[in-house]
């Protein structure tokens, strides 16, 4: 599955212009994890060691973050926007990582797992942060639709 262009992804996120600016100006370090996750560390200022957040991506769109800003503000946080506007990161998280025998990591394009295809009766809402709606769950989709049931 290929990721959408960053401008289209950014349009789906409900972020303020201030958050978009901070996400583009601040320096971040990204680590791609299995299962559609990106570990994000802000390197722009001295933060306590180990302050990292996890951004969850499904269908090429960041839909959740473990930071407190995502929990308490309306719309997307700067970590989600930072992932969305960096196309190489977004493409890498949409691929499957496999370990090589020499200990290195290769990234291969994921075979279609139909994770972006939702059942016709999908009724996920933006408020569903952890579990998908029943029709999506019945189709073995593990996370709610990132843009709330839109197909």
N, C-alpha and C positions, 0 to 999 in steps of 0.2 A: 504494500500500500504506500502510495506516495503522500507526503504531507502537502497541505494546501499552501499556496504562497503566503508569506508572512503577513501581507496586507489584508488578505481575506481572513486569516486567523485572528488578527488584531481586531477586525471588525466584529467578530463574534464575542470578543471579551468586552465586558462593560467596565473599562478603566478610564479614569480621568486623564486629562492632558498632563497633569503634574506627575502622575504615576508613569505614564508613557515616557515622559522626559527622563525621570529618574532611572527607569529601566534601560534607557539607551545611553545615558551618561555614566552611570556607575559601573565599576568593573566587577564582573562576576566570574566565578569559577564553576564549571558544570561537570558533573560526573553522571554518565548514563548508567542507570540501573535496570535490571530486568523488570518486566511487567509494566512497561510504560511509565517508568518513574525517572525523574531527573533530580539529582542532589544539587542544590544551589548554595554557594557561599558568596557573600558580598565581600570583595577584596578592596573596596574603595576607602574604607576607614578601619581603624583598629577595633575589631570586635573580639569579644572573648573567644578563646580557642574552642573549637567544636561547635560554633553556632552555625548550623546548617539547616536547611529546610528542604522538604521534598515536594516537588511539583508533580502532579499526576496528569498524564496525557492519554487521551483516548481518541482515536480517529484523527490524529494529527492536531488536536486542540487541547491546550492545557485547561483542565476543568476544576482543579482543587490544589491547595497548598497547605502545608502544615504550619505556616507562620500565623502569629496572632492577628496580624492585619487582615488576613483573609477571613478570619472568624468574626471580626468586629466591624469591618467596613463594608459598604455596599460595593459590589463589583469585584473585579480581579485585583490581585496584589501585584507589586512590582516584580516579584519572582516569576509569576506566571507570564507577565508581559515580556520579561527578559528572555524567557525560553521561546515565546512566540515570535519575537522579532529576530531571533538568531536562527536562520533557516538551517545551517548545518547541525545545530543541536536538535532542532525539531525533526529533521530527517533521521538523525542518528537514533533518537528515542523511538522512532517508528520502525526501526530495523531490529533484527534479532541479533544479540551478541552471543557468540559461541567461543569457548576456550579452545585454543590450539594446544597441541601436545607440548610445545616448547614453552608454555606458560603465557604466551602473548594472547591478545584478543583480536579477533577479526569480526567485522560487522558485515552481515549479509542481509540483503533485502528479504524481508519477511514474506513468507508465502501467505497468500490471502487466507486470513482466518475469519473473514466476514465480520470483524469486530465493529466495522462502521455501518453494517447493514442491520437495521432495526426492524422488528416485526411491525406490520401495519397498525396494530393496536397499541403501540408503545405509548405509555402515558407517564414517562419519567418527567419530573418537574425540576427546575433549577434548585429547589430546596432539598432534593434527594442527594445527599453528599456521599453516602457510603453504599447503599443498596440500590439496585435497579428496580424498576416496576416489575410486576409479576410477569407480563408477557416477555420482557427482556430476560428475566431470570429463567423462565421456562425454556428460552432459546440458548441457555448456558452463557449469557453475557454477565460478567462478574461486576460491572460497574454501571452506574446510571448513565444515560445519554448525556454527554457534556453540555449540550445546549437545550436540554429540557424537552425531549420528545419531538423536536423538529427533525424532519427526515430529509 
